Amino acid sequence: MDYLINLLTDPTAWVALATLTVMEVVLGIDNLIFISVLSNKLPVHSRRRARRIGIAAALVLRLGLLATIATIVKLTTPVFEVLGHPFSWRDLILIVGGLFLVWKATTEIHHSVDPDPGPDHINPAVVTTSVAAVIGQILLLDLIFSLDSIITAVGMTSHIPIMVVAVIIAVMTMLLAADPLADFIQANPTLLMLALAFLLLIGTTLIADGFGAPVSKGYVYAAMAFSAFVEGLNIIARRARQRKVSEHSDPS
């Protein structure tokens, strides 16, 4: 009890909480984009449920990982070497997750640009199978992103309560943003390609990180923000042209 009281009255603890919360929210953007892209492939009535389950799973996974934080820290310890380069379990998990993300984004881009791509990997005709397939893929990426999130949290503070509160706030933010983001992507088809490009970029950075060549997340998110800004201008310009066409075609 005294520990919690001291923590609540410590200004540095509040600064750490604010900083870690912002970091967790930013790291959650990757997960949220993936959830939005996948859930939009489902029938309309199943999308919200898939998002809720995916985000709830992210919360459970992150809190569960926090409960085993001593084990999580050990995941960064090298377990073997290849050509003199050490690999830890964290590295292997990031590589596998990055490869999956690259494969998934490439597959979805192929289905978007190919006029006759063949049958989709997720068959909307079988709702139960589709929902299960989407949730399964979301859970896999939840694990990868949650692991990266917790390792980042451990590097920023040693106080478990601060980590727990930051994770809960970040996941609640994801929950509030999930439906608006997914609906926005659905309403603007060109954003889907941008989101898939983001996933391809994120997957590549995960692989690079796993091989010991990490790319600064600042550069990655700056590139994503700039691309989103340019696409926002395109959307505004496109809507302006549509209004102009509508005005000219309206006889009144």
C-alpha positions as CSV (number, residue, x, y, z in Angstrom):
1,M,0.0,0.0,0.0
2,D,2.8,2.4,0.9
3,Y,4.4,1.6,-2.4
4,L,1.3,2.6,-4.4
5,I,1.0,5.8,-2.3
6,N,4.6,6.8,-2.9
7,L,4.1,6.0,-6.6
8,L,1.0,8.2,-6.8
9,T,2.8,11.2,-5.1
10,D,5.9,10.8,-7.2
11,P,6.0,13.4,-10.1
12,T,8.5,11.2,-12.1
13,A,6.0,8.3,-12.0
14,W,3.4,10.5,-13.6
15,V,5.8,11.6,-16.3
16,A,6.8,8.0,-16.9
17,L,3.1,7.1,-17.2
18,A,2.4,9.8,-19.7
19,T,5.4,9.0,-21.8
20,L,4.8,5.3,-21.7
21,T,1.1,5.7,-22.5
22,V,1.9,7.8,-25.6
23,M,4.5,5.2,-26.7
24,E,2.0,2.3,-26.2
25,V,-0.7,4.2,-28.2
26,V,1.8,4.8,-31.1
27,L,2.9,1.2,-31.1
28,G,-0.7,0.1,-31.1
29,I,-1.3,1.9,-34.4
30,D,0.4,-1.0,-36.3
31,N,-1.9,-3.5,-34.6
32,L,-5.0,-1.4,-35.2
33,I,-4.3,-1.0,-38.9
34,F,-3.9,-4.8,-39.2
35,I,-7.2,-5.4,-37.3
36,S,-9.0,-2.9,-39.5
37,V,-7.8,-4.3,-42.8
38,L,-8.6,-7.9,-41.8
39,S,-12.0,-7.2,-40.2
40,N,-13.2,-5.3,-43.3
41,K,-13.0,-8.5,-45.2
42,L,-15.8,-10.0,-43.1
43,P,-19.5,-9.6,-43.6
44,V,-20.7,-6.3,-42.2
45,H,-22.5,-7.8,-39.2
46,S,-19.3,-9.7,-38.1
47,R,-16.8,-6.9,-38.3
48,R,-17.4,-5.2,-35.0
49,R,-17.3,-8.5,-33.1
50,A,-14.0,-9.5,-34.7
51,R,-12.5,-6.1,-33.8
52,R,-13.7,-6.4,-30.2
53,I,-12.3,-9.9,-29.8
54,G,-9.0,-8.9,-31.4
55,I,-8.5,-5.9,-29.2
56,A,-9.7,-7.7,-26.1
57,A,-7.1,-10.4,-26.9
58,A,-4.4,-7.7,-27.2
59,L,-5.3,-6.5,-23.7
60,V,-5.3,-10.0,-22.2
61,L,-2.0,-10.9,-23.9
62,R,-0.3,-7.7,-22.8
63,L,-1.4,-8.1,-19.2
64,G,-0.5,-11.7,-19.3
65,L,3.0,-10.9,-20.6
66,L,3.4,-8.3,-17.8
67,A,2.6,-11.0,-15.3
68,T,5.5,-13.0,-16.6
69,I,7.8,-10.1,-17.1
70,A,10.8,-11.9,-15.7
71,T,10.5,-14.4,-18.5
72,I,9.9,-11.7,-21.1
73,V,13.2,-10.0,-20.1
74,K,15.0,-13.3,-20.6
75,L,13.7,-13.5,-24.2
76,T,16.3,-10.9,-25.2
77,T,19.1,-13.3,-24.2
78,P,20.9,-14.9,-27.2
79,V,20.2,-18.6,-27.5
80,F,22.4,-19.4,-30.6
81,E,24.6,-17.8,-33.2
82,V,24.6,-17.9,-37.0
83,L,27.8,-16.7,-38.7
84,G,28.8,-14.9,-35.5
85,H,25.4,-13.1,-35.2
86,P,23.5,-14.0,-32.0
87,F,19.7,-14.6,-32.1
88,S,17.4,-14.5,-29.1
89,W,13.8,-15.8,-28.9
90,R,12.6,-12.2,-29.3
91,D,14.5,-12.0,-32.6
92,L,13.0,-15.2,-33.9
93,I,9.5,-14.1,-32.9
94,L,10.0,-10.8,-34.6
95,I,11.3,-12.4,-37.8
96,V,8.4,-14.9,-37.9
97,G,5.9,-12.1,-37.3
98,G,7.5,-9.9,-39.9
99,L,7.5,-12.6,-42.5
100,F,3.8,-13.3,-41.8
101,L,3.0,-9.6,-42.1
102,V,4.9,-9.2,-45.3
103,W,3.2,-12.4,-46.7
104,K,-0.3,-11.1,-45.6
105,A,0.2,-7.6,-47.0
106,T,1.6,-8.9,-50.3
107,T,-1.3,-11.3,-50.7
108,E,-3.9,-8.6,-50.0
109,I,-2.1,-6.2,-52.4
110,H,-2.2,-9.0,-55.1
111,H,-5.9,-9.5,-54.6
112,S,-6.4,-5.7,-54.8
113,V,-4.5,-5.1,-58.0
114,D,-5.1,-8.3,-59.9
115,P,-8.4,-8.2,-61.8
116,D,-8.8,-12.0,-61.5
117,P,-6.8,-13.1,-58.4
118,G,-8.7,-16.3,-57.9
119,P,-10.4,-17.4,-54.7
120,D,-9.6,-15.4,-51.6
121,H,-7.9,-17.0,-48.6
122,I,-10.8,-16.0,-46.4
123,N,-14.1,-17.2,-47.9
124,P,-16.9,-14.8,-47.0
125,A,-19.5,-17.5,-47.9
126,V,-18.6,-19.4,-44.7
127,V,-19.0,-16.8,-42.0
128,T,-17.9,-19.0,-39.1
129,T,-14.7,-20.0,-40.9
130,S,-14.1,-16.5,-42.0
131,V,-14.4,-15.0,-38.5
132,A,-12.3,-17.8,-37.0
133,A,-9.6,-17.2,-39.7
134,V,-9.5,-13.5,-39.1
135,I,-9.4,-13.8,-35.4
136,G,-6.7,-16.4,-35.6
137,Q,-4.5,-14.0,-37.7
138,I,-5.3,-11.1,-35.4
139,L,-4.3,-13.2,-32.3
140,L,-1.0,-14.1,-34.0
141,L,-0.1,-10.5,-34.7
142,D,-1.4,-9.5,-31.3
143,L,1.3,-11.7,-29.7
144,I,4.1,-10.2,-31.8
145,F,3.0,-6.6,-31.2
146,S,2.3,-7.2,-27.5
147,L,5.7,-8.7,-27.0
148,D,7.4,-5.7,-28.6
149,S,5.2,-3.4,-26.6
150,I,6.0,-5.0,-23.3
151,I,9.8,-5.1,-24.0
152,T,9.6,-1.4,-24.8
153,A,7.7,-0.7,-21.6
154,V,10.3,-2.6,-19.6
155,G,13.0,-0.4,-21.1
156,M,11.2,2.8,-20.0
157,T,10.2,2.0,-16.4
158,S,10.6,-0.6,-13.7
159,H,7.2,0.0,-12.1
160,I,4.7,-2.7,-13.0
161,P,1.6,-0.6,-12.0
162,I,2.7,2.1,-14.4
163,M,3.0,-0.4,-17.2
164,V,-0.4,-1.9,-16.5
165,V,-2.1,1.4,-16.5
166,A,-0.4,2.5,-19.7
167,V,-1.3,-0.7,-21.4
168,I,-4.9,-0.5,-20.4
169,I,-5.2,3.2,-21.6
170,A,-3.5,2.3,-24.9
171,V,-5.9,-0.7,-25.5
172,M,-8.9,1.3,-24.6
173,T,-7.8,4.0,-27.1
174,M,-7.5,1.2,-29.7
175,L,-11.0,0.1,-28.8
176,L,-12.5,3.6,-29.3
177,A,-10.6,4.1,-32.6
178,A,-11.1,0.7,-34.2
179,D,-14.6,1.2,-35.7
180,P,-14.0,4.8,-37.0
181,L,-10.6,3.8,-38.5
182,A,-12.1,0.7,-40.2
183,D,-15.1,2.6,-41.5
184,F,-12.9,5.3,-42.8
185,I,-10.7,2.8,-44.7
186,Q,-13.8,1.1,-46.0
187,A,-15.3,4.4,-47.2
188,N,-12.1,5.4,-49.0
189,P,-10.8,2.5,-51.0
190,T,-7.5,4.1,-51.9
191,L,-6.7,4.1,-48.1
192,L,-6.8,0.3,-48.2
193,M,-3.7,0.2,-50.5
194,L,-2.0,2.7,-48.2
195,A,-2.8,0.6,-45.1
196,L,-1.4,-2.5,-46.8
197,A,1.7,-0.6,-47.7
198,F,2.1,0.4,-44.1
199,L,1.8,-3.3,-43.0
200,L,4.4,-4.2,-45.6
201,L,6.7,-1.6,-44.2
202,I,6.0,-2.7,-40.6
203,G,6.7,-6.3,-41.5
204,T,10.0,-5.4,-43.1
205,T,11.1,-3.4,-40.1
206,L,10.2,-6.3,-37.8
207,I,12.4,-8.6,-39.9
208,A,15.2,-6.1,-39.9
209,D,14.9,-5.8,-36.1
210,G,15.0,-9.5,-35.7
211,F,18.2,-9.7,-37.7
212,G,19.9,-7.0,-35.5
213,A,19.5,-4.1,-37.9
214,P,16.6,-2.1,-36.2
215,V,15.1,0.8,-38.1
216,S,14.3,3.8,-36.0
217,K,10.5,3.8,-35.3
218,G,10.7,7.6,-35.6
219,Y,11.6,7.3,-39.3
220,V,8.9,4.7,-39.9
221,Y,6.1,6.6,-38.2
222,A,7.2,9.9,-39.9
223,A,7.0,8.2,-43.3
224,M,3.6,6.8,-42.4
225,A,2.3,10.2,-41.2
226,F,3.6,11.9,-44.3
227,S,2.0,9.3,-46.6
228,A,-1.3,9.6,-44.7
229,F,-1.1,13.4,-45.0
230,V,-0.7,13.2,-48.8
231,E,-3.5,10.7,-49.1
232,G,-5.7,13.0,-47.0
233,L,-5.0,15.8,-49.5
234,N,-6.0,13.4,-52.3
235,I,-9.2,12.6,-50.6
236,I,-10.1,16.3,-50.1
237,A,-9.3,17.0,-53.8
238,R,-11.3,14.0,-54.9
239,R,-14.4,15.0,-52.9
240,A,-14.1,18.6,-54.2
241,R,-14.1,17.3,-57.8
242,Q,-17.1,15.1,-57.0
243,R,-19.0,18.1,-55.6
244,K,-18.1,20.1,-58.6
245,V,-19.4,17.4,-61.0
246,S,-22.6,17.0,-59.0
247,E,-23.2,20.8,-59.1
248,H,-22.8,20.8,-62.9
249,S,-24.9,17.8,-63.4
250,D,-27.7,19.1,-61.2
251,P,-30.2,20.9,-63.5
252,S,-31.6,23.0,-60.7
